[in-house]
Amino acid sequence: MRPWMAALAGGTLIVGMCGCGGTGPAAAQPGSPAGPTPPVASVVTIDIAEINGPYSFYPSPAMVSANQTIVWRNSDTVTHHLVFDDDSIDTGTLAPGTLSQPKRSAPGNRTYHCTIHPTMIGSIVVMSPSTSGRM
């Protein structure tokens, strides 16, 4: 189920401010039960820049918290297909200008490459929940 569908089903999808006296997005007042505020963005986007060895992806290494979702954006002019070296993630082929499906990875250091262009290599560092708050 897509995250926005889960939020809609759970009744927590916030569409925007409706002039209800809020002071900004989510307008939580001190001490109000607004829920946990993630210390970092929930989605990390890694750009596929070009066929340039270890400089093919930006950022690389990408620092990711265990509770974050990762997407790869093909900013190049040719198709790519990313696979983690441990086979835990496979993006499928990504045409120019497209995004991968959202992915999550277990904590640890992970390396990946493009199966079409094997000299393209990248890495991510996925921090466990206990260390990700210190990013």
Beta strands, then each sheet from edge to edge (+ up, - down):
strand 1: 43-48
strand 2: 57-58
strand 3: 62-65
strand 4: 69-74
strand 5: 80-84
strand 6: 90-94
strand 7: 108-114
strand 8: 121-127
sheet 1: 2+ 1- 4-
sheet 2: 3+ 8+ 7- 5+ 6-
end
